[in-house]
Amino acid sequence: QLQLVESGGGLVQPGDSLTLSCEASGGTFSTYVMGWFRQAPGKEREFVAAISRSGATDYPYSVKGRFTISRDNVKNTVNLRMNMLKSEDTAIYYCAAKPLFVSVRIPTGYDYWGRGTQVTVSS
């Protein structure tokens, strides 16, 4: 049973950068595909980034070029570096894990989820 704990959220200004981290325990982290999702109030959970076991990545158009996902299979962590943050990036950000790098943009395919960390972008 994989446990995921996110950290690094906070209040930042538009244009700032922020790095989120997700630490995994209780399972073989390197065998999982890792994803980041976000959910703003009143909106559905939205795909942000995913990284395969070998380091292949996927991003939606809304964050491509601004966000970077990376993983450290020794430290059992996956990070999300967010640059040029916008007010519309405000949301709770969740880390998730699944076994295969297929349909990574669909939240229902993930087996494990963290509790989330709040990111607020406001001047």
Secondary structure, 3 states (H helix, E strand, C coil): CCEEEEECCEEECCCCCEEEEEEEECCCHHHCEEEEEEECCCCCCEEEEEECCCCCEECCCCCECCEEEEEECCCCEEEEEECCCCHHHCEEEEEEEECCCCCCCCHHHCCEECCCEEEEECC
